[in-house]
Amino acid sequence: MSNKNLNIIEIITAVILVVAAVLLVNPMHLWMPTFLQMCVLAIVVAACGALLVYGVREKAADEREDAHRAFAGRVAFLAGSAILLVGIVVQSLAHALDPWLVGALLGMVVAKIGARLWSESNR
């Protein structure tokens, strides 16, 4: 498959993920989904998320592609951390902190430090 086709697949999968996630969260309560619809949306979100996070083009052909992947990973980590931190602050101020936010942030930070230490010790 060509690079252009893989880009189109990534974009389509990301759009499906965003639409399904918004429908799953239902932020303005515009619809009343049934249990089956919620289960299907949860499966679609999990499948698209797993495909985008773990499956799409993870092998780099050269150093330049490897640098692009490292940069994308760094930006994604910073964006995810910032979003989690904002969520933690907002929910803390409302006295309704969701422990999943804190757990996700801690998991990201511990995984980053662990991967860096492992990488440095195995050079």
PAVO-78429 format. One record per atom (N, C-alpha, C, O): residue number from 1; residue in one letter; atom name; x, y, z. Coordinates in steps of 0.1 Angstrom, whole numbers, plus 2048, in hexadecimal, padded with zeros to 3 digits. Atoms other than C-alpha are relative to their C-alpha. Example, Ala and Ser with C-alpha at 12.3 -4.5 7.8 and 13.67 -1.06 7.14 Angstrom:
2
LUMRO pos code site east north  up
LUMRO   1    a    N  809   7F4 800
LUMRO   1    a   CA  87B   7D3 84E
LUMRO   1    a    C  809   80C 800
LUMRO   1    a    O  813   80C 807
LUMRO   2    s    N  7F7   7F5 800
LUMRO   2    s   CA  889   7F5 847
LUMRO   2    s    C  7F8   80B 808
LUMRO   2    s    O  7FD   816 809
! end
This chain:
123
LUMRO pos code site east north  up
LUMRO   1    m    N  808   7F4 800
LUMRO   1    m   CA  800   800 800
LUMRO   1    m    C  809   80C 800
LUMRO   1    m    O  813   80D 807
LUMRO   2    s    N  7F8   7F4 801
LUMRO   2    s   CA  80D   822 7F8
LUMRO   2    s    C  7FE   809 80C
LUMRO   2    s    O  7F5   807 814
LUMRO   3    n    N  800   7F7 7F4
LUMRO   3    n   CA  814   83D 812
LUMRO   3    n    C  7F3   809 800
LUMRO   3    n    O  7ED   80B 80A
LUMRO   4    k    N  80C   7F8 801
LUMRO   4    k   CA  7F7   852 805
LUMRO   4    k    C  7F3   7F8 804
LUMRO   4    k    O  7EB   7FE 80B
LUMRO   5    n    N  80B   809 7FC
LUMRO   5    n   CA  7DE   835 809
LUMRO   5    n    C  800   7FE 80F
LUMRO   5    n    O  7F6   7FE 816
LUMRO   6    l    N  7FF   801 7F1
LUMRO   6    l   CA  7EB   830 82D
LUMRO   6    l    C  7FC   80D 807
LUMRO   6    l    O  7F5   80C 811
LUMRO   7    n    N  804   7F3 7FA
LUMRO   7    n   CA  7E6   855 834
LUMRO   7    n    C  7F1   801 800
LUMRO   7    n    O  7EB   806 80A
LUMRO   8    i    N  80F   7FF 801
LUMRO   8    i   CA  7C2   853 828
LUMRO   8    i    C  7FA   7F7 80A
LUMRO   8    i    O  7F0   7FA 810
LUMRO   9    i    N  805   80A 7F7
LUMRO   9    i   CA  7BC   834 83D
LUMRO   9    i    C  801   806 80E
LUMRO   9    i    O  7F7   805 816
LUMRO  10    e    N  7FE   7FA 7F3
LUMRO  10    e   CA  7CA   846 85C
LUMRO  10    e    C  7F6   80B 802
LUMRO  10    e    O  7F0   80C 80D
LUMRO  11    i    N  809   7F5 7FE
LUMRO  11    i   CA  7B5   865 856
LUMRO  11    i    C  7F1   7FB 801
LUMRO  11    i    O  7EA   800 80A
LUMRO  12    i    N  80D   805 7FF
LUMRO  12    i   CA  795   851 850
LUMRO  12    i    C  7FD   7F9 80E
LUMRO  12    i    O  7F3   7FB 814
LUMRO  13    t    N  801   807 7F3
LUMRO  13    t   CA  79B   83C 86F
LUMRO  13    t    C  7FF   80A 80C
LUMRO  13    t    O  7F8   809 815
LUMRO  14    a    N  800   7F5 7F6
LUMRO  14    a   CA  7A2   85C 884
LUMRO  14    a    C  7F2   807 800
LUMRO  14    a    O  7ED   80A 80A
LUMRO  15    v    N  80E   7F9 801
LUMRO  15    v   CA  781   86C 877
LUMRO  15    v    C  7F6   7F7 806
LUMRO  15    v    O  7ED   7FB 80E
LUMRO  16    i    N  809   80A 7FA
LUMRO  16    i   CA  76E   84C 880
LUMRO  16    i    C  801   800 80F
LUMRO  16    i    O  7F7   800 817
LUMRO  17    l    N  7FE   800 7F2
LUMRO  17    l   CA  77E   84C 8A2
LUMRO  17    l    C  7FA   80D 807
LUMRO  17    l    O  7F4   80C 811
LUMRO  18    v    N  806   7F3 7FA
LUMRO  18    v   CA  775   871 8A9
LUMRO  18    v    C  7F1   800 800
LUMRO  18    v    O  7EB   803 80B
LUMRO  19    v    N  80F   800 800
LUMRO  19    v   CA  751   86D 89E
LUMRO  19    v    C  7FB   7F6 80A
LUMRO  19    v    O  7F1   7F9 811
LUMRO  20    a    N  805   80A 7F6
LUMRO  20    a   CA  74C   84D 8B2
LUMRO  20    a    C  802   804 80E
LUMRO  20    a    O  7FA   802 817
LUMRO  21    a    N  7FD   7FB 7F2
LUMRO  21    a   CA  75D   85C 8D1
LUMRO  21    a    C  7F6   80B 804
LUMRO  21    a    O  7F1   80B 80F
LUMRO  22    v    N  809   7F5 7FD
LUMRO  22    v   CA  747   87B 8CF
LUMRO  22    v    C  7F2   7FA 802
LUMRO  22    v    O  7EB   7FE 80C
LUMRO  23    l    N  80D   807 7FE
LUMRO  23    l   CA  728   865 8CB
LUMRO  23    l    C  7FF   7F8 80D
LUMRO  23    l    O  7F5   7F8 814
LUMRO  24    l    N  7FF   808 7F3
LUMRO  24    l   CA  733   84F 8E8
LUMRO  24    l    C  7FF   809 80C
LUMRO  24    l    O  7F8   806 816
LUMRO  25    v    N  801   7F7 7F5
LUMRO  25    v   CA  739   86D 8FF
LUMRO  25    v    C  7F3   807 801
LUMRO  25    v    O  7EE   80A 80C
LUMRO  26    n    N  80D   7F9 800
LUMRO  26    n   CA  719   87E 8F4
LUMRO  26    n    C  800   80D 808
LUMRO  26    n    O  7F9   80E 812
LUMRO  27    p    N  7FD   7F4 7F7
LUMRO  27    p   CA  725   8A0 902
LUMRO  27    p    C  7F3   809 803
LUMRO  27    p    O  7F2   80E 80E
LUMRO  28    m    N  80C   7F7 7FE
LUMRO  28    m   CA  704   8B3 8FD
LUMRO  28    m    C  7F3   7F8 802
LUMRO  28    m    O  7E8   7FE 801
LUMRO  29    h    N  80B   809 7FE
LUMRO  29    h   CA  6ED   895 903
LUMRO  29    h    C  7F5   803 7F5
LUMRO  29    h    O  7E9   804 7F8
LUMRO  30    l    N  809   7FE 80B
LUMRO  30    l   CA  6DE   89A 8E0
LUMRO  30    l    C  7F9   7F3 7FC
LUMRO  30    l    O  7EF   7F4 7F5
LUMRO  31    w    N  807   80D 803
LUMRO  31    w   CA  6D4   875 8DD
LUMRO  31    w    C  801   7F7 80C
LUMRO  31    w    O  809   7F8 815
LUMRO  32    m    N  801   809 7F5
LUMRO  32    m   CA  6CA   859 8F3
LUMRO  32    m    C  803   7F2 7FB
LUMRO  32    m    O  7FB   7EA 7F6
LUMRO  33    p    N  7FC   80D 806
LUMRO  33    p   CA  6DE   83A 8E8
LUMRO  33    p    C  7FC   7F5 809
LUMRO  33    p    O  7FA   7F6 815
LUMRO  34    t    N  803   80C 7F9
LUMRO  34    t   CA  6D4   817 8F1
LUMRO  34    t    C  80D   7FA 805
LUMRO  34    t    O  818   7FE 802
LUMRO  35    f    N  7F4   807 7FB
LUMRO  35    f   CA  6EB   800 904
LUMRO  35    f    C  808   7FA 7F4
LUMRO  35    f    O  814   7FA 7F4
LUMRO  36    l    N  7F9   806 80B
LUMRO  36    l   CA  6F3   7EE 8E3
LUMRO  36    l    C  808   80A 7F8
LUMRO  36    l    O  813   807 7F4
LUMRO  37    q    N  7F9   7F6 808
LUMRO  37    q   CA  6FC   80E 8D1
LUMRO  37    q    C  80C   805 808
LUMRO  37    q    O  817   807 802
LUMRO  38    m    N  7F4   7FC 7F8
LUMRO  38    m   CA  713   818 8EE
LUMRO  38    m    C  80B   7F5 7FF
LUMRO  38    m    O  817   7F9 7FE
LUMRO  39    c    N  7F6   80B 801
LUMRO  39    c   CA  724   7F6 8EC
LUMRO  39    c    C  807   800 7F3
LUMRO  39    c    O  813   7FF 7F2
LUMRO  40    v    N  7FA   7FF 80D
LUMRO  40    v   CA  729   7F9 8C7
LUMRO  40    v    C  809   80B 7FE
LUMRO  40    v    O  814   80A 7F9
LUMRO  41    l    N  7F7   7F4 800
LUMRO  41    l   CA  737   81C 8CA
LUMRO  41    l    C  80D   7FE 808
LUMRO  41    l    O  817   802 803
LUMRO  42    a    N  7F4   802 7F8
LUMRO  42    a   CA  74E   811 8E5
LUMRO  42    a    C  80A   7F6 7F9
LUMRO  42    a    O  816   7F8 7F9
LUMRO  43    i    N  7F7   809 808
LUMRO  43    i   CA  75B   7F4 8CF
LUMRO  43    i    C  806   807 7F5
LUMRO  43    i    O  812   805 7F2
LUMRO  44    v    N  7FA   7F8 80B
LUMRO  44    v   CA  760   80C 8B2
LUMRO  44    v    C  80B   809 805
LUMRO  44    v    O  815   80A 7FE
LUMRO  45    v    N  7F5   7F7 7FB
LUMRO  45    v   CA  773   825 8C7
LUMRO  45    v    C  80C   7F8 804
LUMRO  45    v    O  817   7FC 801
LUMRO  46    a    N  7F4   808 7FC
LUMRO  46    a   CA  789   809 8D6
LUMRO  46    a    C  807   7FB 7F4
LUMRO  46    a    O  813   7FB 7F4
LUMRO  47    a    N  7FA   806 80C
LUMRO  47    a   CA  78F   7F9 8B4
LUMRO  47    a    C  808   80B 7F8
LUMRO  47    a    O  814   809 7F4
LUMRO  48    c    N  7F9   7F5 808
LUMRO  48    c   CA  798   81A 8A2
LUMRO  48    c    C  80B   806 808
LUMRO  48    c    O  816   808 803
LUMRO  49    g    N  7F5   7FB 7F7
LUMRO  49    g   CA  7AC   826 8C0
LUMRO  49    g    C  80C   7F7 800
LUMRO  49    g    O  817   7FB 7FF
LUMRO  50    a    N  7F5   80A 800
LUMRO  50    a   CA  7C0   806 8C1
LUMRO  50    a    C  807   800 7F3
LUMRO  50    a    O  813   7FF 7F2
LUMRO  51    l    N  7FA   800 80D
LUMRO  51    l   CA  7C6   807 89C
LUMRO  51    l    C  809   80C 7FE
LUMRO  51    l    O  814   80B 7F9
LUMRO  52    l    N  7F8   7F4 802
LUMRO  52    l   CA  7D2   82B 89C
LUMRO  52    l    C  80C   800 80A
LUMRO  52    l    O  817   805 806
LUMRO  53    v    N  7F5   7FF 7F6
LUMRO  53    v   CA  7E7   827 8BC
LUMRO  53    v    C  80A   7F5 7FE
LUMRO  53    v    O  816   7F8 7FF
LUMRO  54    y    N  7F6   80B 800
LUMRO  54    y   CA  7F7   805 8B6
LUMRO  54    y    C  803   7FB 7F2
LUMRO  54    y    O  80E   7F6 7EF
LUMRO  55    g    N  7FF   808 80C
LUMRO  55    g   CA  7F2   7FA 892
LUMRO  55    g    C  805   808 7F4
LUMRO  55    g    O  80B   802 7EB
LUMRO  56    v    N  7FE   7F9 80C
LUMRO  56    v   CA  7F6   815 878
LUMRO  56    v    C  80E   805 7FE
LUMRO  56    v    O  813   80D 807
LUMRO  57    r    N  7F2   7FC 804
LUMRO  57    r   CA  819   819 869
LUMRO  57    r    C  80A   802 80B
LUMRO  57    r    O  80E   80D 80D
LUMRO  58    e    N  7F7   7FF 7F5
LUMRO  58    e   CA  82F   812 886
LUMRO  58    e    C  80E   7FD 7FD
LUMRO  58    e    O  817   800 805
LUMRO  59    k    N  7F2   803 804
LUMRO  59    k   CA  84E   807 873
LUMRO  59    k    C  805   80B 7F7
LUMRO  59    k    O  7FF   80F 7ED
LUMRO  60    a    N  7F9   7F5 808
LUMRO  60    a   CA  865   822 867
LUMRO  60    a    C  80A   7FA 7F6
LUMRO  60    a    O  811   7F0 7FA
LUMRO  61    a    N  7F7   805 80A
LUMRO  61    a   CA  878   81C 847
LUMRO  61    a    C  80E   806 801
LUMRO  61    a    O  818   800 7FE
LUMRO  62    d    N  7F3   7F9 7FF
LUMRO  62    d   CA  894   835 84E
LUMRO  62    d    C  801   809 80C
LUMRO  62    d    O  7F7   80A 814
LUMRO  63    e    N  7FE   7F8 7F5
LUMRO  63    e   CA  8A2   84D 868
LUMRO  63    e    C  7F6   80C 800
LUMRO  63    e    O  7F2   811 80B
LUMRO  64    r    N  808   7F5 801
LUMRO  64    r   CA  88D   86A 85B
LUMRO  64    r    C  7F1   7FC 805
LUMRO  64    r    O  7EB   804 80C
LUMRO  65    e    N  80D   805 7FC
LUMRO  65    e   CA  86C   856 85F
LUMRO  65    e    C  800   7FE 80F
LUMRO  65    e    O  7F6   800 816
LUMRO  66    d    N  7FF   802 7F1
LUMRO  66    d   CA  878   84C 882
LUMRO  66    d    C  7FF   80D 808
LUMRO  66    d    O  7F9   80D 812
LUMRO  67    a    N  800   7F3 7FA
LUMRO  67    a   CA  87E   870 88B
LUMRO  67    a    C  7F2   806 800
LUMRO  67    a    O  7ED   80C 809
LUMRO  68    h    N  80D   7FB 802
LUMRO  68    h   CA  85B   879 87E
LUMRO  68    h    C  7F7   7F9 80A
LUMRO  68    h    O  7EE   7FF 811
LUMRO  69    r    N  808   807 7F7
LUMRO  69    r   CA  84B   85E 893
LUMRO  69    r    C  803   804 80F
LUMRO  69    r    O  7FA   805 817
LUMRO  70    a    N  7FC   7FB 7F3
LUMRO  70    a   CA  85F   869 8B2
LUMRO  70    a    C  7FA   80D 803
LUMRO  70    a    O  7F5   810 80E
LUMRO  71    f    N  806   7F3 7FE
LUMRO  71    f   CA  853   88C 8AD
LUMRO  71    f    C  7F1   7FF 802
LUMRO  71    f    O  7EB   806 80B
LUMRO  72    a    N  80E   802 7FF
LUMRO  72    a   CA  82F   881 8A8
LUMRO  72    a    C  7FC   7FA 80E
LUMRO  72    a    O  7F3   7FE 814
LUMRO  73    g    N  802   806 7F3
LUMRO  73    g   CA  831   86C 8C8
LUMRO  73    g    C  802   80A 80B
LUMRO  73    g    O  7FA   80A 815
LUMRO  74    r    N  7FE   7F5 7F6
LUMRO  74    r   CA  83F   889 8DB
LUMRO  74    r    C  7F5   80A 801
LUMRO  74    r    O  7F0   80D 80C
LUMRO  75    v    N  80B   7F7 800
LUMRO  75    v   CA  824   8A0 8D0
LUMRO  75    v    C  7F3   7FA 806
LUMRO  75    v    O  7EC   800 80D
LUMRO  76    a    N  80C   807 7FA
LUMRO  76    a   CA  809   886 8D8
LUMRO  76    a    C  801   7FF 80F
LUMRO  76    a    O  7F7   801 816
LUMRO  77    f    N  7FE   801 7F2
LUMRO  77    f   CA  818   881 8FA
LUMRO  77    f    C  7FD   80D 807
LUMRO  77    f    O  7F6   80E 811
LUMRO  78    l    N  802   7F3 7FA
LUMRO  78    l   CA  818   8A6 902
LUMRO  78    l    C  7F2   804 7FF
LUMRO  78    l    O  7EC   80A 809
LUMRO  79    a    N  80E   7FD 801
LUMRO  79    a   CA  7F5   8AB 8F5
LUMRO  79    a    C  7F7   7F8 809
LUMRO  79    a    O  7EF   7FE 810
LUMRO  80    g    N  808   808 7F7
LUMRO  80    g   CA  7E7   88E 908
LUMRO  80    g    C  803   804 80F
LUMRO  80    g    O  7F9   804 817
LUMRO  81    s    N  7FD   7FC 7F2
LUMRO  81    s   CA  7F9   899 928
LUMRO  81    s    C  7F9   80D 803
LUMRO  81    s    O  7F4   80F 80E
LUMRO  82    a    N  807   7F3 7FE
LUMRO  82    a   CA  7EC   8BD 924
LUMRO  82    a    C  7F1   7FE 802
LUMRO  82    a    O  7EB   804 80B
LUMRO  83    i    N  80E   802 7FF
LUMRO  83    i   CA  7C9   8B1 91F
LUMRO  83    i    C  7FC   7F9 80D
LUMRO  83    i    O  7F2   7FD 814
LUMRO  84    l    N  803   806 7F3
LUMRO  84    l   CA  7CA   89A 93D
LUMRO  84    l    C  802   80A 80C
LUMRO  84    l    O  7FB   80A 815
LUMRO  85    l    N  7FE   7F6 7F5
LUMRO  85    l   CA  7D9   8B6 953
LUMRO  85    l    C  7F5   80A 801
LUMRO  85    l    O  7F1   80D 80C
LUMRO  86    v    N  80B   7F7 800
LUMRO  86    v   CA  7BE   8CE 948
LUMRO  86    v    C  7F3   7F9 807
LUMRO  86    v    O  7EC   7FF 80F
LUMRO  87    g    N  80B   807 7FB
LUMRO  87    g   CA  7A4   8B3 950
LUMRO  87    g    C  801   7FE 80F
LUMRO  87    g    O  7F7   7FF 817
LUMRO  88    i    N  7FD   802 7F2
LUMRO  88    i   CA  7B4   8AC 972
LUMRO  88    i    C  7FD   80E 808
LUMRO  88    i    O  7F7   80D 812
LUMRO  89    v    N  802   7F3 7F9
LUMRO  89    v   CA  7B4   8D2 97B
LUMRO  89    v    C  7F1   803 800
LUMRO  89    v    O  7EC   807 80B
LUMRO  90    v    N  80E   7FC 801
LUMRO  90    v   CA  790   8D8 96F
LUMRO  90    v    C  7F8   7F7 809
LUMRO  90    v    O  7EF   7FC 811
LUMRO  91    q    N  808   809 7F7
LUMRO  91    q   CA  782   8B9 981
LUMRO  91    q    C  804   802 80F
LUMRO  91    q    O  7FB   800 817
LUMRO  92    s    N  7FC   7FE 7F3
LUMRO  92    s   CA  796   8C1 9A0
LUMRO  92    s    C  7F9   80D 806
LUMRO  92    s    O  7F5   80D 811
LUMRO  93    l    N  807   7F4 7FB
LUMRO  93    l   CA  788   8E4 9A2
LUMRO  93    l    C  7F1   7FE 802
LUMRO  93    l    O  7EA   804 80A
LUMRO  94    a    N  80E   803 7FF
LUMRO  94    a   CA  765   8D5 99E
LUMRO  94    a    C  7FE   7F5 80B
LUMRO  94    a    O  7F2   7F1 80D
LUMRO  95    h    N  800   80B 7F5
LUMRO  95    h   CA  76D   8BB 9BA
LUMRO  95    h    C  7FA   7F3 7FB
LUMRO  95    h    O  7F2   7ED 802
LUMRO  96    a    N  805   80D 806
LUMRO  96    a   CA  765   89E 9A2
LUMRO  96    a    C  80B   7FA 7F8
LUMRO  96    a    O  809   7F7 7EC
LUMRO  97    l    N  7F5   805 808
LUMRO  97    l   CA  787   891 998
LUMRO  97    l    C  7FE   7F1 7FD
LUMRO  97    l    O  7FC   7E9 806
LUMRO  98    d    N  801   80E 805
LUMRO  98    d   CA  785   871 983
LUMRO  98    d    C  80E   7FA 801
LUMRO  98    d    O  818   7FE 7FC
LUMRO  99    p    N  7F3   807 7FE
LUMRO  99    p   CA  7A1   859 98E
LUMRO  99    p    C  806   7FB 7F3
LUMRO  99    p    O  812   7F9 7F2
LUMRO 100    w    N  7FB   805 80D
LUMRO 100    w   CA  7A4   84D 96A
LUMRO 100    w    C  809   80B 7F9
LUMRO 100    w    O  813   807 7F3
LUMRO 101    l    N  7F7   7F5 805
LUMRO 101    l   CA  7B3   86F 960
LUMRO 101    l    C  80E   7FF 806
LUMRO 101    l    O  818   800 7FF
LUMRO 102    v    N  7F3   800 7F9
LUMRO 102    v   CA  7CE   86D 97A
LUMRO 102    v    C  807   7F3 7FD
LUMRO 102    v    O  813   7F3 7FA
LUMRO 103    g    N  7FA   80D 804
LUMRO 103    g   CA  7D4   848 972
LUMRO 103    g    C  806   801 7F2
LUMRO 103    g    O  811   7FB 7F0
LUMRO 104    a    N  7FB   7FF 80E
LUMRO 104    a   CA  7D8   850 94D
LUMRO 104    a    C  80C   808 7FF
LUMRO 104    a    O  816   805 7F9
LUMRO 105    l    N  7F4   7F7 7FF
LUMRO 105    l   CA  7F0   86C 954
LUMRO 105    l    C  80C   7F9 806
LUMRO 105    l    O  817   7FA 801
LUMRO 106    l    N  7F5   808 7F9
LUMRO 106    l   CA  805   857 96C
LUMRO 106    l    C  805   7F5 7F7
LUMRO 106    l    O  811   7F3 7F6
LUMRO 107    g    N  7FC   80B 809
LUMRO 107    g   CA  805   83A 953
LUMRO 107    g    C  809   806 7F5
LUMRO 107    g    O  813   7FF 7F1
LUMRO 108    m    N  7F8   7FA 80B
LUMRO 108    m   CA  812   851 937
LUMRO 108    m    C  80E   804 805
LUMRO 108    m    O  818   801 7FE
LUMRO 109    v    N  7F3   7FB 7FA
LUMRO 109    v   CA  82D   860 94D
LUMRO 109    v    C  809   7F5 803
LUMRO 109    v    O  815   7F5 800
LUMRO 110    v    N  7F8   80C 7FC
LUMRO 110    v   CA  839   83F 95B
LUMRO 110    v    C  805   7F8 7F4
LUMRO 110    v    O  810   7F4 7F4
LUMRO 111    a    N  7FC   807 80C
LUMRO 111    a   CA  839   82F 939
LUMRO 111    a    C  80B   807 7F8
LUMRO 111    a    O  814   801 7F3
LUMRO 112    k    N  7F6   7F8 807
LUMRO 112    k   CA  84D   84C 92A
LUMRO 112    k    C  80D   7FE 807
LUMRO 112    k    O  818   7FC 801
LUMRO 113    i    N  7F3   801 7F8
LUMRO 113    i   CA  867   84B 946
LUMRO 113    i    C  806   7F2 7FF
LUMRO 113    i    O  812   7F0 7FD
LUMRO 114    g    N  7FC   80E 801
LUMRO 114    g   CA  868   825 945
LUMRO 114    g    C  806   7FD 7F3
LUMRO 114    g    O  811   7F6 7F2
LUMRO 115    a    N  7FB   802 80E
LUMRO 115    a   CA  86D   824 91F
LUMRO 115    a    C  80E   807 7FE
LUMRO 115    a    O  817   801 7F8
LUMRO 116    r    N  7F4   7F9 802
LUMRO 116    r   CA  888   83E 921
LUMRO 116    r    C  80C   7F9 808
LUMRO 116    r    O  817   7F8 802
LUMRO 117    l    N  7F6   807 7F8
LUMRO 117    l   CA  89B   82C 93D
LUMRO 117    l    C  804   7F3 7FA
LUMRO 117    l    O  810   7F0 7F9
LUMRO 118    w    N  7FD   80C 807
LUMRO 118    w   CA  898   80B 92B
LUMRO 118    w    C  808   802 7F3
LUMRO 118    w    O  812   7FB 7F1
LUMRO 119    s    N  7F9   7FC 80D
LUMRO 119    s   CA  8A4   81B 90A
LUMRO 119    s    C  80F   803 803
LUMRO 119    s    O  818   7FF 7FC
LUMRO 120    e    N  7F3   7FB 7FD
LUMRO 120    e   CA  8C2   82B 91B
LUMRO 120    e    C  809   7F4 805
LUMRO 120    e    O  815   7F4 803
LUMRO 121    s    N  7F8   80B 7FB
LUMRO 121    s   CA  8CC   80B 92D
LUMRO 121    s    C  803   7F5 7F6
LUMRO 121    s    O  80C   7ED 7F8
LUMRO 122    n    N  7FE   80B 80B
LUMRO 122    n   CA  8CA   7F5 90D
LUMRO 122    n    C  806   806 7F4
LUMRO 122    n    O  803   801 7E9
LUMRO 123    r    N  7FA   7FA 80C
LUMRO 123    r   CA  8DE   80B 8F5
LUMRO 123    r    C  80C   7F8 7FD
LUMRO 123    r    O  813   7FB 7F3
! end
